[in-house]
Structure formats: C-alpha cells, structure tokens
Amino acid sequence: MVDTVTMRVIGRPRDRRTKGTAMVAKPTVSPKGNVRSAQSGGGKNAFDGSDGAGTGASLTIAFYRVGATNDTNDTAATAQYVPRVDATVSALWIYPVKSCRGIALETSAVEARGLADDRRWMIVDDQNLFVTQRSEPRLAQVEVALESDALVLRAPDLPALRLPRSQPRASARRRVTVWKDEVDALDCGDDARQWMTRWLGSPASLVFMPDDVRRPVKPAYSLPSDSVSFADGFPLLVASTASLDDLNARLDRPLPMDRFRPN
C-alpha cells in the first residue's frame, strides 16, 4: 500500500452492468502509479505502477470486505481481500468546504484521507457543531475555488472571501463536532466568521482540519489505520453511472450525478 497515487478522468465508461458482491468498505488503490488517458494507448490496465510508460483505459481498485471477527467479544474489524475491480473514471470532484459547491478536476492525488483537499474545511455554528445543506440550503450557492495560495469563496451579493490555503500555526484551535466525532480544527479567523455569518444569517465560522489531526473511520467498516477528513464517513465516495442510469429510469425527472456529491 502507498500513501499517494494519482487518479485521472479518462472518459465515460462503456454501457454495461457488472455483477458483484455488495460491500461496505473503503477502496484502497494499489500499487503506486498513474491512471492515464485511454487515448494514450490500448493496454487494458492503466494502473500498472510505472512512472508514465505504458498505456491503458481503466482504474484498478483493490477492495477489502470489512466486518467483525469470529470472536463475539472482539469488536475489532478484520479485512478480507476481494478480487480487484477494473473501473473507468468518468469524472472527479472534490468539495473543499463541506456542503458548499464542488470543483471538477481532470486529475487528483489520492491521499490517506481521500482526494487531496476534499472536505478539509467545514462550517460550524456557535456551538461548534457542523453545518450543512441539510439545515442551511443556502450553502448550495457558495462557490469554491482553490488557487495556488488561497481558498476563495463567492456567494451572490457578497464580496469574495480569500483565505490562505495554509492556516498559520498560531491559529486558534477549537473542538468541533461532525456527526458523532469530536476533533480539533483550526479557526479560519474573523473575516471568515463575518462572511459566513452574513450569508447564513446566524453565527457561523469556518474551520480547517490540519495534517496533525486524525479522525478515524468507523471501526466496523474500516482498518485501524484509516482516517477521514470532514466527509460524512469515508475517504472516498464512489458512484457508478450505471447506478444513476438505473435510478433515473425509475424517475419522472432525471437527476444529475452531482446531486449525490460523489468524488
């Protein structure tokens, strides 16, 4: 297993359905390598561990089925390797600020917490509880951009908010809650607090999860070393276009993939 790999958009997958075993587990990409464009050549497996040589059109993901041990008194999770799945990456998205608009990417590093910069910022209220579109649908109008040195937020009738991507070490730490997890986070300052409070109409602040903070994944569905950002529960959310097509076939009005906010 490696710390960082690269995922790249290589086009919409072929129209086919694949049977498989349902699993509640985090996908782990291995071995180290790059997923490259299908246009670069005709090999089947693009994830070959090379540094650029070779060609292909698919992403290889190693899945692990995770569950309780045989000992009923032991709640520790165990993992069983499941044969790899070849999948085509048709889109990549990150949501730097949890519950705000996403950013479409052509390529992304895959880190221990998930895609780089995904859900590293989060909005909290004056009780340090996380705030999402579930209670504040106006967050769906907040546009997010990542520049080389800044996080930029934009909303209708408000001036753009620019914040440094690297929070100063002296930033105040606060204990925040996301679902049932309490973790340390860095406060992004008064400008962010005033901007977010003005937009939502109630006290709100923006916080950032620094590298030295670890939020474990739910033990029943993970390995002991797994960690996650401010995402709801897991480092990656993978949705298939076949599943969306199946859902839309049952609806009067089709839904786009971004309604489900997958990576």
Sine and cosine of phi, psi and omega as CSV:
sin_phi,cos_phi,sin_psi,cos_psi,sin_omega,cos_omega
0.00,0.00,0.51,-0.86,-0.04,-1.00
-0.80,-0.59,0.27,-0.96,-0.03,-1.00
-0.98,0.18,-0.61,0.79,-0.11,-0.99
-0.63,-0.77,0.72,-0.70,0.14,-0.99
-0.72,-0.70,-0.03,-1.00,-0.03,-1.00
-0.82,-0.58,0.71,-0.70,0.11,-0.99
-0.93,-0.37,0.59,-0.81,-0.03,-1.00
-0.67,-0.74,0.63,-0.78,0.08,-1.00
-0.94,0.35,0.79,-0.62,-0.03,-1.00
-0.76,-0.65,0.30,0.96,0.12,-0.99
0.93,-0.37,0.26,-0.97,-0.02,-1.00
-0.94,0.34,0.68,-0.73,-0.02,-1.00
-0.94,0.35,0.30,-0.96,0.08,-1.00
-0.89,0.45,0.48,-0.88,-0.02,-1.00
-0.98,0.22,1.00,-0.03,0.01,-1.00
-0.48,-0.88,0.38,-0.92,0.04,-1.00
-0.92,-0.40,0.65,-0.76,-0.04,-1.00
-0.88,-0.47,0.80,-0.60,0.07,-1.00
-0.99,0.15,0.55,-0.83,0.02,-1.00
-0.20,-0.98,0.04,-1.00,-0.01,-1.00
-1.00,0.02,0.78,-0.62,0.04,-1.00
-0.93,0.38,0.72,-0.69,-0.03,-1.00
-0.68,-0.73,0.52,-0.86,0.17,-0.99
-0.92,-0.38,1.00,-0.01,-0.09,-1.00
-0.39,-0.92,0.34,-0.94,0.02,-1.00
-1.00,0.02,0.76,-0.65,0.07,-1.00
-0.96,0.26,0.64,-0.77,0.05,-1.00
-0.86,-0.50,0.83,-0.56,-0.03,-1.00
-1.00,0.03,0.79,-0.61,-0.05,-1.00
-0.37,-0.93,0.59,-0.81,0.02,1.00
-1.00,0.07,-0.16,-0.99,-0.04,-1.00
-0.92,0.39,0.64,-0.77,0.03,-1.00
0.17,-0.99,-0.20,-0.98,0.00,-1.00
-0.81,-0.59,0.64,-0.76,0.15,-0.99
-1.00,0.00,0.87,-0.49,-0.13,-0.99
-0.93,-0.37,0.21,-0.98,-0.04,-1.00
-0.89,0.46,0.64,-0.77,0.06,-1.00
-0.91,0.42,-0.36,0.93,-0.02,-1.00
-0.95,0.30,-0.21,0.98,-0.07,-1.00
-0.99,0.13,-0.15,0.99,0.03,-1.00
0.24,-0.97,-0.13,-0.99,-0.19,-0.98
-0.93,-0.37,0.13,0.99,0.01,-1.00
-0.92,0.39,0.51,-0.86,-0.05,-1.00
-0.97,0.26,-0.67,0.74,-0.10,-0.99
-0.97,-0.23,0.96,-0.28,-0.04,-1.00
-0.97,0.24,-0.31,0.95,-0.10,-0.99
-0.99,-0.12,0.98,0.20,-0.17,-0.99
-0.95,-0.32,0.11,0.99,0.08,-1.00
0.98,0.18,0.11,0.99,-0.01,-1.00
-1.00,0.05,0.09,-1.00,-0.03,-1.00
-0.99,-0.16,0.35,0.94,0.03,-1.00
0.64,-0.77,-0.41,0.91,0.05,-1.00
-0.97,0.25,0.46,-0.89,0.01,-1.00
0.99,-0.12,0.27,-0.96,-0.09,-1.00
-0.66,-0.75,0.17,-0.99,0.07,-1.00
0.28,-0.96,-0.03,-1.00,-0.12,-0.99
-0.62,-0.78,0.26,0.97,-0.05,-1.00
-0.64,-0.77,0.39,-0.92,0.07,-1.00
-0.98,-0.22,0.77,-0.64,0.05,-1.00
-0.99,-0.15,0.83,-0.56,-0.01,-1.00
-0.86,-0.50,0.77,-0.64,0.08,-1.00
-1.00,-0.05,0.86,-0.51,-0.01,-1.00
-0.98,-0.19,0.50,-0.87,0.08,-1.00
-0.80,-0.60,0.79,-0.61,0.12,-0.99
-0.99,0.11,0.81,-0.59,-0.10,-1.00
-0.89,-0.46,0.68,-0.73,0.01,-1.00
-0.27,-0.96,-0.10,-1.00,-0.03,-1.00
-0.96,0.28,0.42,-0.91,0.06,-1.00
-0.97,0.24,0.15,-0.99,0.01,-1.00
-0.94,0.35,-0.42,0.91,0.01,-1.00
-0.97,0.22,0.90,-0.43,-0.07,-1.00
-0.91,0.41,-0.30,0.95,0.03,-1.00
-1.00,-0.01,-0.04,1.00,-0.05,-1.00
-0.94,-0.34,0.91,-0.42,-0.04,-1.00
-1.00,-0.07,0.02,1.00,0.00,-1.00
-0.91,0.41,0.57,-0.83,-0.01,-1.00
-0.99,0.10,0.54,-0.84,0.12,-0.99
-0.85,-0.52,0.44,-0.90,-0.04,-1.00
-0.85,-0.53,0.67,-0.75,0.04,-1.00
-0.85,-0.52,0.80,-0.60,-0.03,-1.00
-0.93,0.37,0.71,-0.71,0.05,-1.00
-0.90,-0.43,0.66,-0.75,-0.04,-1.00
-0.76,0.65,0.59,-0.80,-0.12,-0.99
-0.90,0.44,0.38,-0.93,0.02,-1.00
-0.86,-0.50,0.78,-0.62,0.09,-1.00
-1.00,-0.03,0.82,-0.57,-0.03,-1.00
-0.70,-0.72,0.50,-0.87,0.05,-1.00
-0.99,-0.11,0.79,-0.62,0.02,-1.00
-0.99,0.11,0.95,-0.33,-0.04,-1.00
-1.00,-0.09,-0.30,0.95,0.03,-1.00
-0.31,-0.95,0.47,-0.88,0.07,-1.00
-0.75,-0.67,0.76,-0.65,0.01,-1.00
-0.71,-0.70,0.58,-0.82,0.21,-0.98
-0.79,-0.61,0.40,-0.92,0.01,-1.00
-0.78,-0.63,0.99,0.13,-0.11,-0.99
-0.80,0.60,-0.68,0.74,0.06,-1.00
-0.97,-0.24,0.89,-0.45,-0.05,-1.00
-0.79,0.62,0.80,-0.59,0.09,-1.00
0.98,0.18,0.03,1.00,0.15,-0.99
-0.99,-0.11,-0.02,-1.00,-0.06,-1.00
-0.90,0.43,0.45,-0.89,-0.04,-1.00
-1.00,-0.07,0.08,-1.00,0.02,-1.00
-0.82,-0.58,0.82,-0.57,0.05,-1.00
-0.99,0.15,0.70,-0.72,-0.05,-1.00
-0.84,-0.54,0.37,-0.93,0.15,-0.99
-1.00,-0.08,-0.48,0.88,0.01,-1.00
-0.48,-0.88,0.44,-0.90,-0.01,-1.00
-0.44,-0.90,0.61,-0.79,0.17,-0.99
-0.96,0.27,0.61,-0.79,0.08,-1.00
-0.96,-0.26,0.91,-0.42,-0.04,-1.00
-0.95,-0.31,-0.01,-1.00,-0.05,-1.00
-0.86,0.50,-0.59,0.81,-0.03,-1.00
-1.00,0.09,-0.15,0.99,-0.09,-1.00
0.75,-0.66,-0.44,-0.90,0.04,-1.00
-0.92,0.38,0.58,-0.82,-0.03,-1.00
-0.83,0.56,0.74,-0.67,0.06,-1.00
0.96,0.30,0.09,1.00,-0.02,-1.00
-0.98,0.21,0.86,-0.51,0.09,-1.00
0.81,0.59,0.69,0.73,0.08,-1.00
-1.00,0.03,-0.33,0.95,0.08,-1.00
-0.95,-0.31,0.47,-0.88,-0.02,-1.00
-0.48,-0.88,0.51,-0.86,0.04,-1.00
-0.99,-0.10,0.70,-0.72,0.04,-1.00
-0.77,-0.64,0.42,-0.91,0.04,-1.00
-1.00,0.00,-0.17,-0.99,-0.05,-1.00
-0.96,0.28,-0.07,1.00,0.11,-0.99
-0.97,-0.23,0.18,0.98,-0.01,-1.00
0.91,0.41,0.42,0.91,0.06,-1.00
-0.99,-0.11,0.62,-0.78,-0.04,-1.00
-0.91,0.42,0.56,-0.83,-0.02,-1.00
-0.87,-0.49,0.75,-0.66,-0.01,-1.00
-0.71,-0.70,0.00,-1.00,0.05,-1.00
-0.90,0.44,-0.30,0.95,0.02,-1.00
-0.86,0.51,-0.60,0.80,0.02,-1.00
-0.94,-0.34,-0.36,0.93,-0.03,-1.00
-0.76,-0.64,0.98,0.17,-0.03,-1.00
-0.88,0.47,-0.29,0.96,0.04,-1.00
-0.88,0.47,-0.33,0.95,0.03,-1.00
-0.90,0.44,-0.36,0.93,0.03,-1.00
-0.91,0.41,-0.26,0.97,0.01,-1.00
-1.00,-0.10,-0.06,1.00,-0.03,-1.00
-1.00,0.09,0.92,-0.39,0.03,-1.00
-1.00,0.08,0.60,-0.80,-0.05,-1.00
-0.83,-0.56,0.70,-0.71,0.09,-1.00
-0.73,-0.68,0.57,-0.82,0.09,-1.00
-0.92,-0.40,0.88,-0.47,0.12,-0.99
-0.98,-0.20,0.07,-1.00,-0.09,-1.00
-0.85,0.52,-0.54,0.84,-0.06,-1.00
-0.79,-0.61,0.13,0.99,-0.12,-0.99
-0.55,-0.84,0.53,-0.85,0.25,-0.97
-0.99,-0.14,0.78,-0.63,-0.06,-1.00
-0.85,-0.52,0.80,-0.59,0.05,-1.00
-0.92,-0.40,0.66,-0.75,0.03,-1.00
-0.71,-0.70,0.63,-0.78,0.06,-1.00
-0.56,-0.83,0.44,-0.90,-0.03,-1.00
-0.81,0.59,0.74,-0.68,0.09,-1.00
0.92,0.40,0.28,0.96,0.10,-1.00
-0.84,-0.54,0.56,-0.83,0.11,-0.99
-0.92,0.39,0.47,-0.88,0.00,-1.00
-0.89,0.45,0.60,-0.80,0.06,-1.00
-0.97,-0.25,0.84,-0.55,0.03,-1.00
-0.92,-0.40,0.80,-0.59,0.00,-1.00
-0.77,-0.63,0.55,-0.84,0.05,-1.00
-0.90,0.43,0.65,-0.76,0.02,-1.00
-0.93,0.36,-0.53,0.85,0.05,-1.00
-0.98,-0.17,0.94,-0.35,-0.02,-1.00
-0.95,0.32,0.68,-0.73,0.04,-1.00
-0.84,0.54,0.59,-0.80,0.00,-1.00
-0.88,0.48,-0.43,0.91,-0.03,-1.00
-0.99,0.14,-0.01,1.00,0.00,-1.00
-0.85,0.53,0.61,-0.79,-0.01,-1.00
-0.91,0.42,0.67,-0.74,0.06,-1.00
-0.99,-0.12,0.58,-0.81,0.06,-1.00
-0.63,-0.78,0.50,-0.87,-0.01,-1.00
-1.00,0.02,0.87,-0.49,-0.07,-1.00
-0.87,-0.49,0.36,-0.93,-0.03,-1.00
-0.87,-0.49,0.80,-0.61,0.15,-0.99
-0.82,-0.58,0.91,-0.42,-0.17,-0.99
0.82,0.58,-0.84,-0.54,-0.03,-1.00
-0.99,-0.13,0.10,0.99,-0.05,-1.00
-0.99,-0.16,0.68,-0.73,0.15,-0.99
-0.92,-0.40,0.80,-0.59,-0.02,-1.00
-0.65,-0.76,0.34,-0.94,0.12,-0.99
-0.98,0.22,0.54,-0.84,0.07,-1.00
-0.53,-0.85,0.37,-0.93,0.03,-1.00
-1.00,-0.07,0.76,-0.65,0.06,-1.00
-0.95,0.30,0.73,-0.69,-0.06,-1.00
-1.00,0.05,0.10,0.99,0.19,-0.98
0.97,-0.22,0.09,-1.00,-0.08,-1.00
-0.92,0.39,-0.63,0.78,-0.02,-1.00
-0.87,0.50,-0.69,0.72,0.02,-1.00
-0.92,0.40,-0.62,0.78,-0.01,-1.00
-0.90,0.43,-0.71,0.71,-0.01,-1.00
-0.92,0.40,-0.66,0.75,-0.01,-1.00
-0.90,0.43,-0.75,0.66,-0.05,-1.00
-0.94,0.35,-0.60,0.80,0.05,-1.00
-0.90,0.44,-0.65,0.76,0.02,-1.00
-0.90,0.43,-0.65,0.76,-0.04,-1.00
-0.94,0.33,-0.67,0.75,-0.07,-1.00
-1.00,0.05,-0.34,0.94,0.00,-1.00
0.98,0.19,0.24,0.97,0.06,-1.00
-0.47,-0.88,0.37,-0.93,-0.06,-1.00
-0.84,0.55,0.79,-0.62,-0.01,-1.00
-0.43,-0.90,0.54,-0.84,0.01,-1.00
-0.75,-0.66,0.29,-0.96,0.08,-1.00
-0.93,-0.37,0.73,-0.68,0.01,-1.00
-0.81,-0.59,0.33,-0.94,-0.05,-1.00
-0.78,-0.63,0.65,-0.76,0.06,-1.00
-1.00,-0.02,0.93,-0.36,-0.01,-1.00
-0.97,0.24,0.21,-0.98,-0.07,-1.00
-0.90,0.43,-0.45,0.89,-0.07,-1.00
-1.00,0.09,0.02,1.00,0.03,-1.00
-0.99,-0.17,0.76,-0.65,0.00,-1.00
-0.87,-0.49,0.83,-0.56,0.09,-1.00
-0.94,-0.34,0.95,-0.31,-0.06,-1.00
-0.92,0.40,0.51,-0.86,0.14,-0.99
-0.98,0.22,0.47,-0.88,-0.01,-1.00
-0.78,0.63,0.85,-0.52,-0.14,-0.99
-0.83,0.55,-0.53,0.85,-0.05,-1.00
-0.92,0.39,-0.31,0.95,-0.08,-1.00
-0.79,-0.61,0.49,0.87,-0.08,-1.00
-0.41,-0.91,0.08,-1.00,0.14,-0.99
-1.00,-0.08,0.41,-0.91,-0.08,-1.00
-0.84,0.55,-0.49,0.87,-0.06,-1.00
-1.00,0.06,-0.10,1.00,-0.07,-1.00
-0.94,0.34,0.61,-0.79,0.07,-1.00
-0.65,-0.76,0.28,-0.96,-0.09,-1.00
-0.59,-0.81,0.39,-0.92,0.03,-1.00
-0.99,0.14,-0.65,-0.76,0.06,-1.00
-1.00,0.02,0.20,0.98,0.08,-1.00
-0.86,0.52,0.32,-0.95,-0.06,-1.00
-0.83,0.56,-0.68,0.73,-0.06,-1.00
-0.44,-0.90,-0.47,0.88,-0.17,-0.99
-0.69,-0.73,0.42,-0.91,-0.08,-1.00
-0.89,0.45,-0.56,0.83,-0.02,-1.00
-0.76,-0.65,0.64,-0.77,0.16,-0.99
-0.90,-0.44,0.93,-0.38,-0.04,-1.00
-0.95,-0.30,0.82,-0.58,0.06,-1.00
-0.84,-0.55,0.65,-0.76,-0.02,-1.00
-0.99,-0.12,0.57,-0.82,0.05,-1.00
-0.92,0.40,-0.47,0.88,0.05,-1.00
-0.90,0.44,-0.64,0.77,0.03,-1.00
-0.91,0.41,-0.66,0.75,0.02,-1.00
-0.91,0.42,-0.66,0.75,0.03,-1.00
-0.88,0.48,-0.65,0.76,0.01,-1.00
-0.90,0.43,-0.68,0.74,0.03,-1.00
-0.89,0.45,-0.74,0.67,-0.06,-1.00
-0.90,0.44,-0.45,0.89,0.05,-1.00
-0.92,0.40,-0.30,0.95,-0.03,-1.00
-0.98,-0.19,-0.07,1.00,-0.09,-1.00
-0.95,-0.31,0.48,-0.88,0.09,-1.00
-0.96,0.29,-0.55,0.84,-0.01,-1.00
-0.82,-0.57,0.91,-0.40,-0.04,-1.00
-0.88,0.48,0.51,-0.86,0.04,-1.00
-0.95,-0.31,0.59,-0.81,0.09,-1.00
-0.98,0.17,0.34,-0.94,-0.03,-1.00
-0.88,0.48,-0.56,0.83,-0.09,-1.00
-0.93,0.36,-0.17,0.99,0.09,-1.00
-0.92,0.40,-0.35,0.94,-0.03,-1.00
-0.98,-0.20,-0.06,1.00,0.11,-0.99
0.80,0.60,0.72,0.70,0.05,-1.00
-0.99,0.17,0.26,-0.97,0.15,-0.99
-0.99,0.14,0.00,0.00,0.00,0.00
